[in-house]
Amino acid sequence: MLHMNLRAPMIALFLGIASLTASSCAQTPQTSMPLWPHALPEPAQTTAPETDLTKPTDHFISGHRTQRLTNVTVPTLTVFSPHGHSTGAAALVFPGGGYQILAMDGEGYDPCNWLTSLGITCILVKYRVPQPIGEAGHYPSDPSDLEDAQQAMRLTRAHASEWHIDPTHIGVMGFSAGANLAVLLCTHPDDNHIASTPAAPDADTRIDARPDFAILAYPAYLAQQPDQTTLNPVYAPNQFTPATFLIQAENDTGYGKNALVYYRALLDAKVPAELHYYATGGHGFGMHPHDAPEEHWPDLAALWLRYIHILPSPPPHPTPGSPSGTPSPCTSPQPTTPGQSNASTSFSVKANNQSNSAYSNSTNSTNPNCWTPPPQP
């Protein structure tokens, strides 16, 4: 289904969302840990210390200057628990930065603030950068960032009970190069290169690294150059690829066709997907660009998360004369089943409401809109 409107609609959020800087970040990390405590899978790409390259003249993301980390040779994950009630869902967040830096504020802490405000645990992943420029720094020539993403997902599932997470409701959220890495994890979670590296003892490859959903903001490197009309076959959707939400801007001069090309591949593969394509925004606009049509894209993503049952739907409005009840408690996690939304914006596409075989490992529930955390010791 395709919608074109002259004005982006104002979407009413069930939960208020504010754009926050890292310095005003309300949540406190629950825990932080190295992905590879004993040895890196490959030799460190640099001996220089980890550095923030932010300068007073740097551009802003979501209204504030963003931290730009480089020389990351000790990849980590940091857990941010939800504000108040937890839904049991979680998402790994991959900041962008061209695989050279990590935009940690606008594409890391800001998304975590948004996720935790919705009751979703945020797993912020600081993956290894910089990587070599060009194909030499991309999978399959360079598997290091995929290894970091796989390990972050496996550690999250291994600690799901401790972190009060439903292991069947763990997705990925990425920006630019981070969205590229998210797609890579959604298509190659079974890559076993790590088994032949010094880090093999730290990686439990028996734990599934496949995401349960994906949110991709202005993805990079998916379409083949120079015309960007063909998907690089490395990223072809397959049996592992989950329901996917995409946004991109038409005037993203470097990567503007990436989301379109990937959406077409998802459509052909019958993977549930939703695309919002904006006339403005450029590249790297973050979570809440001010006074722009794309300002409200997180609202649309929140609605999409409800329709695929990652977030609980609000109670239905009672009809006159009927009691206003509340949903009964869940007894087990429920499968991620795609649904249909009528949300639209400047240019939006939604399709593929068919069931996806990738959901076959989920469990059934009598109530499709909630999840009960495991009992605490």
Backbone torsions as a table, in degrees:
resi	resn	phi	psi	omega
1	MET	NA	139.1	-174.2
2	LEU	-127.5	137.0	179.7
3	HIS	-128.2	140.1	171.3
4	MET	-133.7	122.1	-179.5
5	ASN	-125.5	151.0	178.0
6	LEU	-76.3	-28.0	179.5
7	ARG	-128.4	139.1	176.1
8	ALA	-69.8	132.7	-178.9
9	PRO	-71.2	150.0	172.6
10	MET	-82.6	118.9	-177.0
11	ILE	-99.7	127.5	179.1
12	ALA	-82.2	119.3	178.7
13	LEU	-82.8	145.0	173.3
14	PHE	-74.9	-26.5	177.6
15	LEU	-126.2	134.5	179.8
16	GLY	-69.8	140.5	-179.2
17	ILE	-125.8	131.0	178.5
18	ALA	-121.2	146.4	175.7
19	SER	-80.2	122.1	-175.1
20	LEU	-122.1	143.3	172.1
21	THR	-85.2	164.7	-179.6
22	ALA	-61.8	-36.3	-178.7
23	SER	-66.6	-25.0	178.8
24	SER	-104.0	14.7	-176.4
25	CYS	-60.2	122.0	-172.9
26	ALA	-77.3	-30.3	-174.6
27	GLN	-86.4	153.5	176.8
28	THR	-109.7	134.4	-179.7
29	PRO	-60.0	135.9	179.3
30	GLN	-75.1	-39.2	179.9
31	THR	-164.0	158.6	174.8
32	SER	-140.4	141.1	-178.2
33	MET	-150.0	151.1	175.0
34	PRO	-71.7	146.4	175.7
35	LEU	-72.6	-32.9	-176.6
36	TRP	-127.7	85.9	-173.2
37	PRO	-69.6	-20.2	-173.6
38	HIS	-111.2	-37.4	-179.7
39	ALA	-162.4	142.3	174.1
40	LEU	-71.7	149.3	176.4
41	PRO	-61.4	-37.7	177.0
42	GLU	-124.7	161.9	176.3
43	PRO	-57.6	147.9	178.9
44	ALA	-56.8	138.5	-175.4
45	GLN	-76.7	-11.4	179.8
46	THR	-157.3	156.1	174.2
47	THR	-104.1	-0.9	178.9
48	ALA	-71.4	149.7	-179.3
49	PRO	-71.0	153.5	175.2
50	GLU	-58.3	133.6	-169.6
51	THR	-137.1	142.9	171.2
52	ASP	-96.7	116.2	-176.5
53	LEU	-89.1	6.9	-176.8
54	THR	-59.6	133.9	177.1
55	LYS	-125.6	159.2	179.5
56	PRO	-58.2	-25.4	-178.4
57	THR	-90.3	0.1	-177.1
58	ASP	-67.3	156.6	-178.2
59	HIS	-73.1	165.1	-178.5
60	PHE	-104.5	147.9	171.2
61	ILE	-122.5	128.1	-179.8
62	SER	54.2	34.4	172.0
63	GLY	92.5	0.1	178.3
64	HIS	-145.5	153.9	177.8
65	ARG	-64.7	142.6	-172.6
66	THR	-114.1	143.0	175.1
67	GLN	-62.1	136.7	-177.5
68	ARG	-127.3	92.7	-176.6
69	LEU	-85.1	140.4	170.9
70	THR	-139.7	176.6	-175.2
71	ASN	57.2	42.7	178.0
72	VAL	-85.3	103.8	179.2
73	THR	-110.6	-7.3	175.9
74	VAL	-118.3	86.0	-178.5
75	PRO	-68.0	145.3	-176.1
76	THR	-139.5	168.0	164.0
77	LEU	-126.4	145.1	178.4
78	THR	-127.8	131.5	-174.9
79	VAL	-99.8	126.3	174.1
80	PHE	-116.3	117.8	-178.5
81	SER	-80.2	156.3	-178.4
82	PRO	-64.2	155.9	170.6
83	HIS	-76.0	115.0	177.6
84	GLY	75.5	-129.5	-172.8
85	HIS	-68.7	135.7	175.7
86	SER	-99.3	136.3	175.8
87	THR	-85.3	-10.0	-174.9
88	GLY	90.0	-13.9	179.2
89	ALA	-80.5	159.1	177.5
90	ALA	-147.2	158.8	176.1
91	ALA	-143.5	133.7	170.2
92	LEU	-80.9	132.3	-179.7
93	VAL	-110.9	126.2	177.9
94	PHE	-112.9	106.6	175.6
95	PRO	-64.8	157.2	176.2
96	GLY	-91.9	-175.5	179.2
97	GLY	144.8	23.9	175.0
98	GLY	65.5	21.5	-175.4
99	TYR	59.5	18.9	176.2
100	GLN	-113.8	-36.5	176.8
101	ILE	-137.0	172.9	174.2
102	LEU	-123.3	119.6	178.6
103	ALA	-80.8	83.9	-165.7
104	MET	-74.1	-28.2	-179.1
105	ASP	-80.9	-69.2	-173.1
106	GLY	-65.6	-24.5	-178.8
107	GLU	-121.4	14.8	178.2
108	GLY	-132.8	-70.4	-178.5
109	TYR	-69.4	-38.6	177.7
110	ASP	-60.0	-50.1	175.5
111	PRO	-58.7	-36.0	178.4
112	CYS	-65.0	-39.6	176.2
113	ASN	-60.6	-42.1	179.4
114	TRP	-65.5	-47.4	-178.6
115	LEU	-61.7	-48.0	-177.2
116	THR	-67.2	-28.2	176.2
117	SER	-67.3	-22.4	178.2
118	LEU	-92.0	0.9	-177.5
119	GLY	87.1	18.0	-178.6
120	ILE	-107.3	129.9	175.8
121	THR	-69.6	132.2	178.7
122	CYS	-102.0	128.4	174.9
123	ILE	-110.8	98.8	-177.6
124	LEU	-84.0	120.9	-174.1
125	VAL	-104.7	120.7	173.4
126	LYS	-99.8	97.7	-175.2
127	TYR	-94.6	168.8	-172.3
128	ARG	-70.0	127.8	171.5
129	VAL	-147.2	155.6	0.4
130	PRO	-82.8	158.2	172.2
131	GLN	-109.7	162.2	177.8
132	PRO	-56.1	147.5	179.6
133	ILE	-72.2	141.6	175.7
134	GLY	83.1	-160.6	-174.4
135	GLU	-60.4	-28.7	-179.9
136	ALA	-62.4	-22.9	-179.9
137	GLY	-100.0	5.6	-178.4
138	HIS	-115.9	152.8	174.9
139	TYR	-61.9	140.4	6.8
140	PRO	-89.6	-6.0	-179.5
141	SER	-60.3	-38.5	178.9
142	ASP	-124.4	106.8	-178.0
143	PRO	-90.3	3.9	-167.2
144	SER	-62.7	-44.4	-177.1
145	ASP	-71.7	-34.2	173.0
146	LEU	-62.7	-40.9	176.9
147	GLU	-58.8	-44.0	178.8
148	ASP	-62.3	-41.7	-179.9
149	ALA	-66.3	-44.3	177.6
150	GLN	-59.4	-46.0	-177.8
151	GLN	-65.0	-38.8	177.8
152	ALA	-61.8	-42.1	178.8
153	MET	-67.0	-42.9	-178.9
154	ARG	-65.7	-40.5	177.0
155	LEU	-64.4	-38.7	178.9
156	THR	-63.3	-45.1	178.0
157	ARG	-67.0	-35.6	179.4
158	ALA	-65.7	-30.0	-178.7
159	HIS	-104.0	15.5	-173.6
160	ALA	-56.2	-45.1	-178.7
161	SER	-64.9	-44.4	-179.5
162	GLU	-62.3	-37.1	-177.7
163	TRP	-96.3	10.2	176.4
164	HIS	58.5	49.4	-177.9
165	ILE	-118.6	140.0	171.4
166	ASP	-79.9	114.4	-174.6
167	PRO	-65.9	-10.8	176.8
168	THR	-96.8	5.8	-178.3
169	HIS	-129.0	48.1	-179.5
170	ILE	-115.1	116.2	-178.1
171	GLY	-114.0	-168.7	177.4
172	VAL	-131.1	150.1	176.5
173	MET	-139.0	122.4	-176.4
174	GLY	-137.0	157.4	-178.2
175	PHE	-127.3	127.6	176.0
176	SER	55.1	-117.0	176.9
177	ALA	-61.8	-32.3	176.1
178	GLY	-66.3	-32.9	174.0
179	ALA	-69.6	-36.2	173.7
180	ASN	-59.5	-44.1	178.7
181	LEU	-65.8	-37.3	177.6
182	ALA	-62.4	-43.4	177.1
183	VAL	-62.5	-40.2	179.3
184	LEU	-60.0	-42.0	177.9
185	LEU	-68.0	-31.7	180.0
186	CYS	-75.1	-14.0	-178.5
187	THR	-116.5	-19.2	-178.3
188	HIS	-132.8	44.8	180.0
189	PRO	-68.2	-18.0	-176.9
190	ASP	-95.5	4.3	178.1
191	ASP	-58.3	130.2	-172.6
192	ASN	-110.5	22.8	-179.1
193	HIS	-57.7	-32.9	-176.6
194	ILE	-59.2	-27.1	-176.3
195	ALA	-64.3	-18.0	-178.3
196	SER	-105.8	17.3	-176.3
197	THR	-114.7	167.3	177.3
198	PRO	-61.7	-18.6	-179.1
199	ALA	-87.8	2.2	-175.9
200	ALA	-52.1	-41.6	-179.6
201	PRO	-62.7	-21.7	179.3
202	ASP	-85.6	-10.3	-173.9
203	ALA	-108.4	115.0	175.8
204	ASP	-91.2	92.4	-175.7
205	THR	-72.0	-3.9	174.4
206	ARG	-75.0	-17.9	178.8
207	ILE	-85.6	130.9	-178.1
208	ASP	-66.0	128.8	178.5
209	ALA	-99.6	6.6	-176.6
210	ARG	-76.8	130.9	174.6
211	PRO	-71.4	155.1	178.2
212	ASP	-94.5	-15.1	173.8
213	PHE	-161.9	165.0	-178.8
214	ALA	-142.0	135.3	171.7
215	ILE	-118.6	117.5	-172.8
216	LEU	-118.8	117.5	178.9
217	ALA	-105.6	123.1	-178.4
218	TYR	35.3	63.6	-177.4
219	PRO	-62.3	148.8	179.9
220	ALA	-117.4	159.1	169.9
221	TYR	68.0	12.1	-179.7
222	LEU	-84.9	-37.9	-177.0
223	ALA	-90.6	143.8	-178.2
224	GLN	-77.7	138.5	177.8
225	GLN	-80.4	157.2	5.1
226	PRO	-94.2	-15.8	-171.6
227	ASP	-87.8	-14.8	177.5
228	GLN	58.5	35.0	177.9
229	THR	-107.2	-4.4	-177.2
230	THR	-126.6	135.4	178.0
231	LEU	-74.5	132.8	171.6
232	ASN	-59.8	124.7	-175.0
233	PRO	-59.9	-18.2	176.2
234	VAL	-57.2	-31.5	-173.4
235	TYR	-103.4	16.8	-178.7
236	ALA	-62.2	127.8	177.3
237	PRO	-58.9	147.7	-177.6
238	ASN	-146.6	-161.4	-175.5
239	GLN	-66.9	-14.5	179.9
240	PHE	-90.2	-16.9	-169.0
241	THR	-73.3	123.8	-177.0
242	PRO	-90.1	177.8	172.8
243	ALA	-53.5	138.4	-168.6
244	THR	-134.2	137.1	175.8
245	PHE	-114.8	127.3	-176.7
246	LEU	-125.1	143.6	169.0
247	ILE	-134.5	148.5	174.5
248	GLN	-162.7	160.9	178.5
249	ALA	-108.0	141.4	179.1
250	GLU	-61.9	-35.1	-178.2
251	ASN	-91.6	21.9	169.0
252	ASP	-77.1	91.6	-167.9
253	THR	-64.7	-28.3	-178.2
254	GLY	-86.2	-35.5	-169.6
255	TYR	-136.3	19.0	-170.4
256	GLY	-60.7	-21.9	-179.4
257	LYS	-95.6	-3.2	-174.8
258	ASN	-60.8	-47.3	-178.7
259	ALA	-65.8	-37.0	178.8
260	LEU	-63.2	-45.6	-178.4
261	VAL	-65.8	-41.9	-179.6
262	TYR	-69.1	-39.6	176.9
263	TYR	-58.9	-43.0	179.2
264	ARG	-59.8	-40.8	178.6
265	ALA	-66.3	-39.2	176.3
266	LEU	-62.8	-42.1	178.6
267	LEU	-59.3	-47.7	-179.1
268	ASP	-65.0	-32.6	-179.5
269	ALA	-86.1	0.4	-179.8
270	LYS	59.9	36.5	173.4
271	VAL	-93.3	127.3	179.7
272	PRO	-56.2	129.6	-175.5
273	ALA	-150.7	153.9	175.3
274	GLU	-138.2	132.4	-177.5
275	LEU	-123.3	133.8	172.2
276	HIS	-123.5	118.5	-172.6
277	TYR	-119.7	120.3	-171.3
278	TYR	-106.1	152.8	178.5
279	ALA	-75.6	-26.6	-176.7
280	THR	-127.1	172.4	176.6
281	GLY	127.1	-32.2	-177.7
282	GLY	64.3	-143.9	-178.6
283	HIS	-120.2	137.5	174.2
284	GLY	82.5	35.3	-177.1
285	PHE	-84.1	-8.5	172.7
286	GLY	75.5	-153.6	-171.3
287	MET	-82.5	-41.8	-171.4
288	HIS	-139.2	68.2	174.9
289	PRO	-61.4	136.9	-171.1
290	HIS	-81.7	139.4	172.3
291	ASP	53.9	46.3	179.8
292	ALA	-140.3	152.2	180.0
293	PRO	-56.0	-35.0	-177.3
294	GLU	-78.0	0.8	-179.6
295	GLU	-57.4	-29.3	-172.3
296	HIS	-100.6	16.3	-177.5
297	TRP	-64.0	-32.7	176.3
298	PRO	-61.4	-31.1	176.7
299	ASP	-60.4	-44.4	-179.9
300	LEU	-66.2	-39.0	178.3
301	ALA	-64.4	-38.1	178.0
302	ALA	-64.3	-41.6	176.7
303	LEU	-62.4	-41.9	178.8
304	TRP	-61.7	-41.7	178.3
305	LEU	-61.8	-31.1	176.2
306	ARG	-72.4	-40.3	-176.4
307	TYR	-71.4	-24.8	174.9
308	ILE	-95.1	7.0	173.0
309	HIS	67.7	26.9	167.0
310	ILE	-79.0	-40.3	170.8
311	LEU	-102.4	147.6	176.9
312	PRO	-69.4	142.6	174.3
313	SER	-74.0	151.0	176.7
314	PRO	-67.7	154.6	177.0
315	PRO	-58.3	142.7	179.7
316	PRO	-65.6	149.3	176.3
317	HIS	-68.1	127.3	-178.9
318	PRO	-68.1	143.4	174.0
319	THR	-76.6	154.0	-179.2
320	PRO	-54.8	129.6	177.6
321	GLY	88.3	-3.1	-179.7
322	SER	-106.1	150.4	178.8
323	PRO	-68.9	146.6	178.3
324	SER	-97.3	94.8	-178.5
325	GLY	-88.5	176.3	175.9
326	THR	-121.5	154.4	-179.2
327	PRO	-58.7	144.4	177.1
328	SER	-74.7	156.1	-176.1
329	PRO	-64.2	151.9	174.9
330	CYS	-81.6	155.0	175.1
331	THR	-113.1	-11.4	178.5
332	SER	-161.4	161.2	176.8
333	PRO	-60.6	154.1	-178.5
334	GLN	-115.6	154.8	-176.6
335	PRO	-71.3	151.2	175.3
336	THR	-78.7	103.1	-177.1
337	THR	-112.9	122.1	-177.6
338	PRO	-66.0	147.9	176.8
339	GLY	-128.8	-169.4	-176.5
340	GLN	-119.7	135.8	-179.6
341	SER	-118.0	149.6	174.5
342	ASN	-102.0	11.6	178.5
343	ALA	-70.0	140.4	177.6
344	SER	-148.4	165.8	178.4
345	THR	-145.7	-154.0	-171.9
346	SER	-50.5	-45.0	174.6
347	PHE	-149.3	114.8	-176.4
348	SER	-136.4	147.7	-179.7
349	VAL	-132.9	137.1	178.4
350	LYS	-140.1	134.9	-179.9
351	ALA	-159.6	-175.7	172.6
352	ASN	63.9	67.2	175.6
353	ASN	-90.0	8.9	179.6
354	GLN	-72.7	157.3	176.0
355	SER	-68.3	149.2	-178.8
356	ASN	-111.5	132.0	-178.9
357	SER	-62.9	-19.2	179.3
358	ALA	-65.1	-15.6	179.7
359	TYR	-88.4	6.1	-170.4
360	SER	-67.6	-17.2	-179.1
361	ASN	-91.3	5.7	179.2
362	SER	-83.0	159.9	-179.9
363	THR	-101.9	158.0	-177.9
364	ASN	-87.5	156.6	178.1
365	SER	-143.4	147.6	177.2
366	THR	-74.4	-20.2	178.1
367	ASN	-120.3	115.2	-173.4
368	PRO	-80.7	6.2	-171.8
369	ASN	-126.7	24.8	175.5
370	CYS	-158.2	174.2	-179.7
371	TRP	-149.4	139.3	179.9
372	THR	-102.0	121.6	180.0
373	PRO	-67.7	159.0	179.5
374	PRO	-66.2	153.2	178.4
375	PRO	-63.7	143.4	-178.5
376	GLN	-90.1	144.4	179.9
377	PRO	-67.8	NA	NA
